[in-house]
Amino acid sequence: MIVPLAAGSAVDNAARLVAQEMSKDLGVAVVVENQPGAAGIIGADRVSKAAPDGYTLGGYNDSILTMVPNMQANMPWDPVRDFTPVSLATTFEWGLVTTPSLNYKSAGDFIAAAKAAPGKLHYGTGGIGSPQHIAMALFAARNGLDVVHVPYKGASQAAVGVAAGEVQAAFEAIPTVKSLVDGKKLDLVGVCSEKELAQLPGVKTISASGSVPFTFESWFVVVAPKKTPAAIVDRLNASIKKALANPDVRQKLAAQGAVPRGSSPKELGDLTKSQLQVYKKLIDDNHIKVD
């Protein structure tokens, strides 16, 4: 399973849990291999060109399938044509994290600081077109902020950059930053859900802490190369669903802030097509650019 994202990211952590269970079910080792770079384009290109025999899979976030294709003029693969959907595995809750020394207590504090010093605050992301980039670009556009994008090689590196004070803030999936938040290396000043999260008591939603209404989540999906036979896809789909039904796996995913889902291949295909259009409009309307 090629994960075109950095080790330690939300998708990587979830993929390893699911792959471990799939190995037991399929009787063969399902090995996760990280191949980050170019916002996931390089690793996904390898999947798109692999033999359609079920032995090479892609473990992607939604950026790779629905965001990056809307921001890059010359894509080496098509998100619909060149992959066979297998399953939506999980979704992730997100939040806004800031450098503890700044002592921000809410999203409103970050907004106020950004408005007081236009172009002076920096935010970290996992790269151009990453979910972290899209989330902050949308948040900044809706709140009228001028903040500077600093792309890192991955979401985990961006989180460490915030903790070190290299940048002041980032939107991140909760599983990516939970250990840093628990260790007080990062301040979690708001969550991107519609309601407060039971596993994060006392942390307000972004919408209730000084921002215009704002929600955001991301996916972990599994795809196969194009023309992978339906029988193979169905077997892989069943294995993923079995993994996600395991109470121990569900508990570990929930502790990370990941929500087990599971879907049919068709449902994932339809979701990908619809979200491509949703993000195209959001990216165009908010003038989010690659540069």
ZIVEN-V787762 format. One line per field, one symbol per residue. ss: DSSP state (H for helix, E for strand, C for the rest). phi: phi as a letter, one per 40 degrees, with the letter a starting at -180 (. if undefined). Layout:
ss: ???
phi: ???
This chain:
ss: CEECCCCCCHHHHHHHHHHHHHHHHHCCCCCCEECCCHHHHHHHHHHHCCCCCCCCEEEECHHHHHHHHHCCCCCCCCCCCCEEEEEEEEEEEEEEEEEHHHCCCCHHHHHHHHHHCCCCCEEEECCCCCHHHHHHHHHHHHHCCCCEEEECCCHHHHHHHHHHCCCCEEEEEHHHHHHHHHCCCEEEEEECCCCCCHHHCCCCEHHHCCCCCCCCEEEEEEEEECCCCHHHHHHHHHHHHHHHHCHHHHHHHHHHCEEECCCCHHHHHHHHHHHHHHHHHHHHHCCCCCC
phi: .cbcbccgcdccccccccccccdcccgbcbccbcachffgccccccccbcccbgcbbbbbccdccbbdccbbcbccabcccbbbcbaccabbcbacbbcdccgcbaccccccccccbdgbcbbcachcgcdcccdcccccccbgbbbbcbcbcaccccccccdcgcbcaacacddcbdcccccgcbcccibcccbccccbcgcccdcbbhbcdabaabbbbbbbcdgcddccccccccccccccccdcccccccccgcbcbgacdccccccccccdcccdcccccbfcbcc
